[in-house]
Amino acid sequence: MNAFTLPDTATRTQHLSSEPEVFTRIYDPDCNMAGWQRTLSDDIQAYTAALTAKPPLNLQVKSILTVEEVPELLTKALPEHPGRAVLIEDIQLLVDMFCCLFELKRAGLRLALLDKPMCPRFHVDHIPCRLVTSWCGVATQWHPQPLASLTGQPVTEPEQLKSGDVALIKGDGWYNNSGHGLVHRSPVPLAGQPRLFMSLDFAD
């Protein structure tokens, strides 16, 4: 981690960009979120449309894996529709980027099709950093204010990622970031619009 330290009262910032290089900003001491804003390919949108038209029961994938192990695992786990291979390639790319950025041999992957929010309350993760993305359905909401402010005076409406956006969320477990992890939550999916969600965590 960066040897430069910030005082506990320092403001944290969020960086959003259409370029994936924004992920490197997560190493800035004052940054607690780096988000890549992108548009999904037609193939991925076609796959998620087919997947959510008749959702499989209990689509939940949890694994600690290397980049090379992604295709075999997800080919077995995901239903066959046109565009599946492109989605798997996208997931493998994100795992590769995550592992390269943090010099990891493996990542903890969770992929799920959700019709209920996983974490509906605003909260902070007590981990160093997590990657989150949604390929369809409502995406993660976040607040620029620290968690303590949400129990005091009223705050502004939360910000929200879009389907396809990929965000690195810094938690309280990051070096010198205690009390300044990104405040975020999983919103309630809209009726009839399940959310295809993935998170990546440190595994090494």
Backbone as numpy.savetxt, mean C-alpha at the origin, in Angstrom:
# Nx Ny Nz CAx CAy CAz Cx Cy Cz
19.36 3.71 7.75 18.54 4.89 7.75 19.41 6.15 7.75
18.82 7.26 7.38 19.55 8.51 7.35 20.02 8.88 8.76
21.31 9.24 8.87 21.85 9.55 10.19 21.32 10.88 10.72
20.86 11.74 9.82 20.31 13.03 10.24 19.01 12.81 10.99
18.86 13.45 12.13 17.65 13.26 12.94 16.87 14.55 13.04
15.56 14.38 13.19 14.65 15.52 13.34 14.16 15.60 14.77
13.87 16.79 15.25 13.22 16.90 16.56 11.83 16.26 16.50
11.34 15.76 17.66 10.06 15.07 17.69 8.91 15.95 17.21
9.06 17.26 17.31 7.97 18.16 16.93 7.99 18.52 15.45
8.99 18.04 14.72 9.11 18.40 13.30 7.91 17.89 12.51
7.50 18.68 11.54 6.38 18.30 10.68 6.81 17.23 9.68
5.95 16.24 9.47 6.20 15.24 8.44 5.43 15.61 7.18
5.96 15.20 6.04 5.35 15.55 4.75 5.06 14.30 3.94
4.21 14.46 2.91 3.87 13.39 1.99 4.21 13.84 0.58
4.78 12.93 -0.20 5.18 13.24 -1.56 4.45 12.33 -2.54
3.80 12.94 -3.55 3.09 12.20 -4.58 3.65 12.59 -5.94
3.79 11.61 -6.83 4.35 11.88 -8.14 3.88 10.81 -9.13
3.89 11.17 -10.41 3.57 10.21 -11.46 4.78 9.36 -11.84
5.91 9.60 -11.19 7.14 8.85 -11.46 7.46 7.94 -10.26
7.83 6.68 -10.53 8.12 5.76 -9.42 9.34 6.15 -8.59
10.19 7.01 -9.14 11.36 7.45 -8.39 10.99 8.16 -7.09
9.72 8.55 -6.97 9.26 9.20 -5.75 9.48 8.30 -4.53
9.54 6.99 -4.75 9.71 6.08 -3.62 10.97 6.36 -2.81
12.00 6.87 -3.46 13.25 7.15 -2.74 13.07 8.26 -1.71
12.01 9.06 -1.85 11.77 10.15 -0.88 11.42 9.60 0.50
11.06 8.32 0.59 10.72 7.75 1.88 11.91 7.80 2.83
13.12 7.92 2.27 14.31 8.02 3.11 14.54 9.44 3.63
13.77 10.42 3.14 13.87 11.77 3.70 13.38 11.73 5.14
14.11 12.29 6.09 13.69 12.24 7.49 12.30 12.84 7.74
11.91 13.84 6.95 10.62 14.50 7.20 9.48 13.91 6.39
9.71 12.83 5.64 8.67 12.23 4.79 8.08 11.01 5.47
6.74 10.94 5.54 6.13 9.71 6.08 5.22 9.02 5.07
5.18 9.51 3.83 4.51 8.78 2.75 5.09 9.20 1.41
5.34 8.21 0.56 5.76 8.47 -0.81 4.82 7.69 -1.73
4.10 8.40 -2.59 3.07 7.77 -3.41 3.32 7.91 -4.90
3.21 6.80 -5.59 3.33 6.75 -7.05 1.93 6.75 -7.64
1.55 7.83 -8.31 0.24 7.97 -8.92 0.31 7.46 -10.36
-0.48 6.46 -10.68 -0.38 5.84 -12.00 -1.74 5.41 -12.51
-1.80 5.17 -13.82 -3.01 4.67 -14.47 -2.81 3.21 -14.81
-3.77 2.39 -14.43 -3.65 0.96 -14.69 -3.88 0.64 -16.16
-3.23 -0.41 -16.63 -3.38 -0.83 -18.02 -4.78 -1.38 -18.27
-5.18 -1.40 -19.53 -6.49 -1.96 -19.90 -6.58 -3.43 -19.51
-5.48 -4.16 -19.62 -5.48 -5.59 -19.29 -5.78 -5.81 -17.81
-5.16 -5.00 -16.95 -5.42 -5.15 -15.52 -6.84 -4.75 -15.17
-7.33 -3.69 -15.78 -8.71 -3.27 -15.52 -9.71 -4.32 -15.99
-9.40 -4.98 -17.11 -10.28 -6.05 -17.60 -10.27 -7.23 -16.64
-9.09 -7.55 -16.11 -9.01 -8.67 -15.17 -9.78 -8.38 -13.89
-9.60 -7.19 -13.32 -10.30 -6.88 -12.07 -11.81 -6.80 -12.29
-12.23 -6.35 -13.48 -13.67 -6.31 -13.78 -14.24 -7.71 -13.79
-13.52 -8.65 -14.41 -13.98 -10.04 -14.46 -13.94 -10.67 -13.08
-12.90 -10.34 -12.31 -12.75 -10.91 -10.97 -13.87 -10.47 -10.05
-14.24 -9.19 -10.12 -15.25 -8.67 -9.19 -16.68 -8.89 -9.69
-16.83 -9.26 -10.97 -18.18 -9.56 -11.47 -18.73 -10.80 -10.80
-17.87 -11.76 -10.53 -18.24 -12.97 -9.80 -17.11 -13.27 -8.84
-17.06 -12.57 -7.71 -15.91 -12.68 -6.82 -15.73 -14.09 -6.26
-14.50 -14.58 -6.25 -14.23 -15.88 -5.61 -14.38 -15.76 -4.11
-14.74 -16.85 -3.48 -14.88 -16.84 -2.03 -13.50 -16.88 -1.37
-13.34 -16.01 -0.39 -12.13 -16.03 0.44 -10.84 -15.95 -0.35
-10.73 -14.97 -1.25 -9.48 -14.76 -1.95 -8.52 -14.05 -1.00
-7.65 -14.81 -0.38 -6.67 -14.29 0.57 -5.34 -15.00 0.30
-4.32 -14.22 0.03 -2.98 -14.78 -0.18 -2.05 -14.12 0.82
-1.39 -14.94 1.62 -0.38 -14.45 2.55 0.87 -15.30 2.39
2.00 -14.63 2.18 3.23 -15.38 1.98 4.44 -14.49 2.21
5.52 -15.11 2.66 6.83 -14.47 2.69 7.61 -15.06 1.53
8.01 -14.23 0.59 8.54 -14.78 -0.66 9.57 -13.88 -1.30
10.32 -14.48 -2.21 11.27 -13.73 -3.02 10.56 -13.22 -4.27
11.23 -12.34 -4.98 10.66 -11.82 -6.24 10.39 -12.96 -7.21
11.31 -13.91 -7.28 11.19 -15.00 -8.24 10.03 -15.94 -7.95
9.57 -15.97 -6.70 8.51 -16.89 -6.31 7.11 -16.35 -6.57
7.00 -15.08 -6.96 5.69 -14.45 -7.14 4.85 -15.12 -8.23
5.36 -15.35 -9.44 4.50 -15.89 -10.51 3.87 -17.24 -10.17
4.64 -18.16 -9.64 4.10 -19.49 -9.34 3.01 -19.41 -8.28
3.26 -18.65 -7.22 2.27 -18.53 -6.15 0.96 -17.94 -6.65
1.04 -16.84 -7.40 -0.18 -16.13 -7.79 -0.89 -16.79 -8.97
-0.18 -17.51 -9.80 -0.85 -18.26 -10.87 -1.77 -19.32 -10.27
-1.36 -19.89 -9.15 -2.20 -20.88 -8.47 -3.33 -20.22 -7.68
-3.08 -19.03 -7.16 -4.05 -18.41 -6.24 -5.12 -17.59 -6.94
-4.81 -16.99 -8.10 -5.75 -16.08 -8.77 -6.56 -16.81 -9.83
-7.87 -16.55 -9.90 -8.72 -17.17 -10.93 -8.24 -16.79 -12.33
-8.47 -17.69 -13.25 -8.02 -17.45 -14.63 -9.03 -16.60 -15.39
-8.61 -15.42 -15.78 -9.35 -14.51 -16.66 -8.31 -13.81 -17.54
-8.72 -13.28 -18.68 -7.78 -12.51 -19.49 -7.18 -11.35 -18.68
-5.88 -11.20 -18.76 -5.19 -10.14 -18.03 -4.54 -10.60 -16.74
-4.76 -11.86 -16.35 -4.17 -12.34 -15.10 -2.64 -12.25 -15.12
-2.03 -12.65 -16.24 -0.57 -12.63 -16.33 -0.03 -11.21 -16.18
-0.76 -10.23 -16.71 -0.31 -8.84 -16.62 -0.39 -8.35 -15.17
-1.45 -8.73 -14.46 -1.55 -8.36 -13.05 -0.42 -9.00 -12.25
-0.14 -10.25 -12.52 0.94 -10.93 -11.80 2.28 -10.25 -12.08
2.50 -9.84 -13.31 3.73 -9.11 -13.65 3.81 -7.80 -12.89
2.67 -7.13 -12.72 2.63 -5.87 -11.98 2.98 -6.11 -10.52
2.42 -7.16 -9.94 2.71 -7.49 -8.54 4.18 -7.84 -8.37
4.72 -8.61 -9.31 6.13 -8.97 -9.23 7.02 -7.73 -9.33
6.64 -6.79 -10.17 7.38 -5.53 -10.28 7.40 -4.79 -8.95
6.24 -4.70 -8.30 6.16 -3.97 -7.03 6.97 -4.67 -5.94
6.93 -6.00 -5.92 7.74 -6.74 -4.95 9.22 -6.48 -5.21
9.61 -6.47 -6.48 11.00 -6.22 -6.84 11.43 -4.81 -6.41
10.59 -3.83 -6.68 10.91 -2.45 -6.30 11.04 -2.31 -4.78
10.13 -2.94 -4.06 10.13 -2.87 -2.60 11.40 -3.50 -2.04
11.74 -4.68 -2.54 12.92 -5.38 -2.04 14.20 -4.63 -2.40
14.26 -4.09 -3.59 15.45 -3.33 -4.00 15.62 -2.07 -3.16
14.53 -1.37 -2.94 14.59 -0.10 -2.21 15.09 -0.29 -0.79
14.67 -1.38 -0.16 15.02 -1.60 1.24 16.05 -2.71 1.43
16.64 -3.17 0.32 17.68 -4.20 0.35 17.21 -5.45 1.09
16.05 -5.95 0.67 15.46 -7.14 1.27 15.60 -8.33 0.31
15.79 -9.52 0.87 15.79 -10.73 0.06 14.36 -11.24 -0.15
13.50 -10.98 0.82 12.11 -11.43 0.75 11.19 -10.34 1.28
9.93 -10.44 0.89 8.91 -9.50 1.38 7.72 -10.29 1.90
7.02 -9.70 2.84 5.78 -10.29 3.33 4.62 -9.75 2.52
4.00 -10.61 1.73 2.93 -10.21 0.81 1.57 -10.62 1.37
0.63 -9.68 1.28 -0.77 -10.00 1.56 -1.60 -9.46 0.41
-2.37 -10.33 -0.23 -3.25 -9.95 -1.33 -4.65 -10.46 -0.99
-5.65 -9.58 -1.10 -7.00 -9.97 -0.70 -8.04 -9.22 -1.51
-9.15 -9.88 -1.74 -10.33 -9.24 -2.33 -11.30 -8.98 -1.18
-11.57 -7.73 -0.92 -12.28 -7.34 0.30 -13.62 -6.69 -0.01
-14.64 -7.07 0.77 -15.91 -6.36 0.72 -16.19 -5.66 2.05
-15.18 -5.69 2.95 -15.25 -5.00 4.23 -13.90 -4.33 4.47
-13.88 -3.23 5.21 -12.59 -2.58 5.50 -11.77 -3.42 6.46
-10.46 -3.49 6.24 -9.58 -4.21 7.16 -9.36 -3.40 8.43
-9.11 -2.10 8.27 -8.82 -1.22 9.40 -9.62 0.07 9.22
-10.90 0.10 9.61 -11.75 1.26 9.33 -11.43 2.49 10.16
-10.70 2.35 11.26 -10.36 3.50 12.09 -9.01 4.07 11.66
-8.89 5.39 11.76 -7.59 5.99 11.49 -6.58 5.49 12.52
-5.40 5.13 12.04 -4.40 4.53 12.90 -3.01 4.74 12.31
-2.01 4.37 13.07 -0.62 4.39 12.63 -0.06 2.98 12.78
0.69 2.53 11.79 1.30 1.21 11.88 2.56 1.28 12.74
2.75 0.27 13.59 3.94 0.23 14.45 5.00 -0.66 13.80
5.35 -0.30 12.59 6.34 -1.00 11.79 7.20 0.04 11.09
8.32 -0.34 10.48 9.11 0.67 9.77 8.40 1.25 8.56
7.94 0.40 7.64 7.34 0.89 6.41 6.52 -0.21 5.76
5.46 0.18 5.07 4.58 -0.77 4.38 4.21 -0.20 3.02
4.17 -1.06 2.02 3.65 -0.67 0.70 2.19 -1.09 0.61
1.33 -0.19 0.11 -0.08 -0.52 -0.07 -0.52 -0.08 -1.46
-1.42 -0.86 -2.03 -2.02 -0.49 -3.31 -3.35 -1.22 -3.47
-4.23 -0.65 -4.28 -5.51 -1.28 -4.63 -5.68 -1.19 -6.14
-6.03 -2.31 -6.76 -6.23 -2.31 -8.21 -7.68 -2.00 -8.59
-8.58 -2.14 -7.65 -9.97 -1.75 -7.89 -10.63 -1.51 -6.55
-11.76 -0.79 -6.58 -12.44 -0.44 -5.35 -11.82 0.78 -4.70
-12.35 1.17 -3.54 -11.85 2.36 -2.86 -10.44 2.11 -2.34
-9.61 3.14 -2.38 -8.22 3.01 -1.96 -8.02 3.66 -0.58
-6.81 3.52 -0.08 -6.45 3.97 1.27 -6.66 5.47 1.44
-7.20 5.84 2.59 -7.32 7.24 2.98 -6.21 7.58 3.98
-5.76 8.84 3.98 -4.70 9.24 4.89 -4.88 10.69 5.32
-4.26 11.00 6.45 -4.32 12.33 7.04 -2.92 12.90 7.19
-2.71 14.16 6.84 -1.38 14.75 7.02 -1.06 15.05 8.47
-2.08 15.17 9.33 -1.83 15.50 10.73 -1.38 14.28 11.51
-0.62 14.47 12.60 -0.26 13.35 13.46 -1.49 12.79 14.17
-1.37 11.57 14.64 -2.51 10.88 15.23 -3.11 11.64 16.40
-2.27 12.30 17.20 -2.77 13.01 18.39 -3.77 14.09 18.01
-3.61 14.70 16.83 -4.50 15.79 16.43 -5.90 15.31 16.13
-6.05 14.02 15.83 -7.37 13.51 15.47 -8.28 13.35 16.67
-7.72 13.42 17.87 -8.54 13.32 19.08 -8.78 14.69 19.70
-8.27 15.72 19.06 -8.45 17.07 19.58 -9.42 17.86 18.74
-8.99 19.01 18.23 -9.87 19.87 17.46 -10.17 19.25 16.09
-11.28 19.66 15.46 -11.62 19.10 14.15 -10.50 19.30 13.14
-10.36 18.33 12.25 -9.33 18.39 11.22 -10.00 18.40 9.86
-9.23 18.65 8.84 -9.76 18.66 7.49 -10.11 17.25 7.04
-10.83 17.16 5.92 -11.19 15.86 5.37 -9.93 15.10 4.97
-9.95 13.78 5.08 -8.75 13.01 4.72 -8.49 13.04 3.22
-7.23 12.83 2.88 -6.84 12.64 1.49 -7.09 11.17 1.12
-7.11 10.88 -0.18 -7.37 9.49 -0.59 -6.57 9.15 -1.84
-5.97 7.98 -1.81 -5.31 7.46 -3.00 -6.37 7.00 -3.99
-5.97 6.77 -5.23 -6.86 6.25 -6.26 -6.47 4.82 -6.59
-7.39 4.08 -7.19 -7.06 2.73 -7.65 -5.87 2.80 -8.58
-4.90 1.94 -8.33 -3.69 1.94 -9.12 -2.53 2.63 -8.44
-2.82 3.63 -7.59 -1.75 4.32 -6.87 -1.03 3.35 -5.94
0.26 3.56 -5.78 1.07 2.73 -4.89 1.74 3.65 -3.88
1.59 3.34 -2.60 2.15 4.22 -1.57 3.03 3.45 -0.60
4.15 4.08 -0.25 4.96 3.62 0.86 4.56 4.42 2.08
4.11 3.73 3.11 3.63 4.36 4.33 4.62 4.10 5.45
5.20 5.18 5.96 6.17 5.06 7.05 5.41 4.95 8.37
5.81 3.98 9.20 5.17 3.79 10.48 5.98 4.34 11.63
5.47 4.13 12.84 6.17 4.59 14.03 7.46 3.81 14.29
7.59 2.64 13.63 8.78 1.82 13.84 9.99 2.25 13.02
9.80 3.22 12.13 10.94 3.75 11.37 11.84 4.55 12.31
13.13 4.55 12.04 14.08 5.25 12.89 13.69 6.72 13.09
13.61 7.12 14.33 13.33 8.51 14.71 11.98 9.00 14.20
11.02 8.10 14.06 9.71 8.52 13.55 8.59 8.22 14.54
8.92 7.88 15.76 7.89 7.56 16.74 6.95 8.74 16.93
5.66 8.48 16.83 4.66 9.53 16.96 4.37 10.26 15.68
5.05 9.90 14.59 4.87 10.62 13.33 4.59 9.68 12.15
4.24 8.43 12.43 3.84 7.54 11.34 2.61 8.08 10.64
2.44 7.71 9.38 1.30 8.23 8.62 -0.02 7.73 9.20
-0.94 8.66 9.42 -2.29 8.33 9.90 -3.13 7.92 8.68
-3.68 6.70 8.70 -4.39 6.21 7.54 -5.46 5.19 7.95
-6.29 4.81 6.99 -7.29 3.78 7.24 -7.74 3.16 5.92
-8.39 2.01 6.04 -9.05 1.38 4.90 -10.51 1.83 4.89
-10.96 2.53 3.85 -12.36 2.96 3.83 -13.29 1.79 3.57
-14.56 2.00 3.87 -15.58 0.97 3.63 -15.81 0.83 2.12
-15.64 -0.37 1.57 -15.91 -0.54 0.13 -17.35 -0.22 -0.22
-17.56 0.32 -1.39 -18.90 0.61 -1.85 -19.63 -0.69 -2.16
-20.95 -0.68 -2.00 -21.75 -1.88 -2.24 -21.53 -2.38 -3.67
-21.22 -3.67 -3.79 -21.03 -4.27 -5.09 -19.72 -3.94 -5.76
-18.79 -3.28 -5.02 -17.49 -2.91 -5.59 -16.38 -3.37 -4.65
-16.07 -4.67 -4.69 -14.99 -5.17 -3.83 -13.66 -4.50 -4.14
-12.78 -4.57 -3.19 -11.47 -3.94 -3.28 -10.39 -5.02 -3.40
-9.60 -4.96 -4.46 -8.46 -5.86 -4.60 -7.25 -5.12 -4.05
-6.78 -5.57 -2.90 -5.78 -4.85 -2.10 -4.54 -5.70 -1.90
-3.38 -5.01 -1.88 -2.13 -5.70 -1.55 -1.31 -4.84 -0.62
-0.64 -5.50 0.32 0.35 -4.83 1.15 1.64 -5.65 1.12
2.76 -4.94 1.26 4.07 -5.57 1.35 4.76 -5.07 2.61
5.36 -5.99 3.35 6.05 -5.65 4.58 7.47 -6.20 4.57
8.28 -5.67 5.48 9.63 -6.20 5.65 9.54 -7.65 6.14
10.38 -8.50 5.60 10.39 -9.90 6.05 11.77 -10.33 6.52
12.79 -9.54 6.25 14.16 -9.89 6.64 14.62 -9.05 7.83
